[in-house]
Amino acid sequence: MNQTTQRWPIAAAMLQFPGVRRNGMRMQDASPDEWTADFAEIARAGFDLVEVNDQWVAAGDLAPKRVDDLAAAARAAGVRPASYAIVRKSVIDPRTGDDNLAYAHRALDAAVRLGAGIVSIGFHRPLLPAQQRALWFWTEQGAADDLDDRELWATAVARVQELGRHAAEIGIDLTLEMYEDTFLGTGALAARFVQDVGLAHVGLNPDVGNFVRLHRPVENPVETHAAVLPFANYWHVKNYLRDEDRAQGTVTSMPAPLELGVIDYRTEIRTALSLGFQGMFVCEHYGGDGLGVSARNREYLHGILDGRPVPVAAVPTPRTRSEEVSA
């Protein structure tokens, strides 16, 4: 079943909305009116869908009534929380993995209350001090998993399977964000991992922008996409300029609008659609007026996607609600 009269759903990320304001106010503790003000900024930029991330407000740590207030704040502003992103809370973090797993379960239930139909998770961990001090955090080395640790791999698969089964029970999907130096850190690794998980409700978020920005040799983005697009169910899109001087051994990168960076999104999106991709796109951009650039990127994407049948699955909504979640 296709919705041929609709435009392909494209959501705004909330990278430009910090969880702690300059005056020290935590958005976690903010009033619904303050939440609405942030959502209204997104609506004014032309978005009607938003990915709520837990670095802005950790819905998994809110009481049910507060989650309902958060959903109402979005509706009041004219946007819908179509997805929820768990950021830098790896379920295999050597210090906080158990706590992060428990949080992820709470976040899945909170996502249903928000009306989101998909939750994005990954294995990337909190920024290290050097990353926090850098202009661009990706220019400094972050925490890394031991990619040769077969026991850790098995634990990661088992924990994602646990979350995937929970997601299926409450009628939503799970997506795994690709990120360097993790078990989702190359095309081949990510494809193998999601196949080991082996659940219909668990797919990949092929955020290859996370790789092309690194100031070191990286896998060709065409090769990465070729490996992972068959498993994609959701897509963070962002792009970067990248220059390599092999003689000097230097690499530089900086954020760029989608059509100007090194990733050819026109080709990759067409390839993904030919493979049956039915997911939602989420516009991300670091630096400057990131929301404004994301709005520009939205129109670029519509130029590629308009006129194509829009699968119902592209606008994920919870399919069922357990009594516990809907109470």
QUIDA-V914622 format. One record per residue. N is the residue number from 1. PSI is psi as a letter, one per 30 degrees, with the letter a starting at -180 (999 if undefined). BURIAL is I if it has 16 or more other ideal C-beta (glycine too) atoms within 10 Angstrom, else O. Layout:
# QUIDA-V914622
N;PSI;BURIAL  N;PSI;BURIAL
This chain:
# QUIDA-V914622
1;k;O  2;k;O  3;i;O  4;f;O  5;f;O  6;l;O  7;k;O  8;k;I  9;k;I  10;k;I  11;l;I  12;k;I  13;l;I  14;h;I  15;f;I  16;g;I  17;j;I  18;l;O  19;f;I  20;k;O  21;l;O  22;f;O  23;g;O  24;f;O  25;k;O  26;k;O  27;f;I  28;e;O  29;g;O  30;l;I  31;l;O  32;e;I  33;e;O  34;e;O  35;e;I  36;e;I  37;e;O  38;e;I  39;e;I  40;e;I  41;e;I  42;e;I  43;e;I  44;f;O  45;g;I  46;g;O  47;k;I  48;f;O  49;k;I  50;k;I  51;j;I  52;k;I  53;l;I  54;g;I  55;f;I  56;d;I  57;k;I  58;i;I  59;f;I  60;f;I  61;g;O  62;k;I  63;l;O  64;e;O  65;e;O  66;e;I  67;e;I  68;e;O  69;e;O  70;e;I  71;e;I  72;e;O  73;e;I  74;e;I  75;e;O  76;e;O  77;f;I  78;g;O  79;l;I  80;k;I  81;j;I  82;f;I  83;l;I  84;k;I  85;k;I  86;j;I  87;k;I  88;h;I  89;i;I  90;k;I  91;f;I  92;g;I  93;k;I  94;f;O  95;e;O  96;g;O  97;e;I  98;e;O  99;e;O  100;e;I  101;e;I  102;e;O  103;e;I  104;e;I  105;e;O  106;e;O  107;e;I  108;e;I  109;e;I  110;e;I  111;e;I  112;e;I  113;e;I  114;f;I  115;g;I  116;k;I  117;f;I  118;k;I  119;k;I  120;k;I  121;l;I  122;a;I  123;g;I  124;k;I  125;l;I  126;k;O  127;k;I  128;l;O  129;e;O  130;e;O  131;e;I  132;f;O  133;f;O  134;l;O  135;e;O  136;j;O  137;f;O  138;f;I  139;f;I  140;k;I  141;k;O  142;a;I  143;k;I  144;k;O  145;l;I  146;j;O  147;f;O  148;f;O  149;j;O  150;e;O  151;e;O  152;e;I  153;e;I  154;e;O  155;e;O  156;e;I  157;e;I  158;e;O  159;e;I  160;e;I  161;e;I  162;e;O  163;e;I  164;e;I  165;e;O  166;e;I  167;e;I  168;e;I  169;e;O  170;g;I  171;g;I  172;l;I  173;l;I  174;k;I  175;k;I  176;j;I  177;k;I  178;k;I  179;k;I  180;l;I  181;g;I  182;l;I  183;f;I  184;g;I  185;f;I  186;l;I  187;e;I  188;e;O  189;e;I  190;e;I  191;e;I  192;e;O  193;e;I  194;f;I  195;e;O  196;e;O  197;e;I  198;h;O  199;k;I  200;f;O  201;g;I  202;k;I  203;a;I  204;k;I  205;j;I  206;i;I  207;i;I  208;f;I  209;f;I  210;f;I  211;e;I  212;f;I  213;f;I  214;k;I  215;i;I  216;l;O  217;k;O  218;l;I  219;k;I  220;k;O  221;f;I  222;e;O  223;e;O  224;e;I  225;e;I  226;e;O  227;e;I  228;f;I  229;e;I  230;f;I  231;g;I  232;k;I  233;g;I  234;l;I  235;j;I  236;k;I  237;k;I  238;l;I  239;l;I  240;k;I  241;k;O  242;k;I  243;k;O  244;k;O  245;j;O  246;e;O  247;e;O  248;f;O  249;h;O  250;k;O  251;k;I  252;l;O  253;l;I  254;l;O  255;k;I  256;l;I  257;l;O  258;e;I  259;f;I  260;f;O  261;a;I  262;f;I  263;k;I  264;i;I  265;e;I  266;e;O  267;e;O  268;e;I  269;e;I  270;e;O  271;e;I  272;e;I  273;e;I  274;f;O  275;f;O  276;g;O  277;k;I  278;g;I  279;l;I  280;k;I  281;k;I  282;k;I  283;k;I  284;k;I  285;k;I  286;k;I  287;k;O  288;b;O  289;i;O  290;e;I  291;e;I  292;e;O  293;e;I  294;e;I  295;e;I  296;e;I  297;e;I  298;e;I  299;e;O  300;e;I  301;e;I  302;e;O  303;f;O  304;e;I  305;f;I  306;k;O  307;f;O  308;k;O  309;k;O  310;j;I  311;k;I  312;e;O  313;f;I  314;f;I  315;i;I  316;k;I  317;k;O  318;k;I  319;f;O  320;l;O  321;k;O  322;l;O  323;e;O  324;e;O  325;e;I  326;f;O  327;999;O
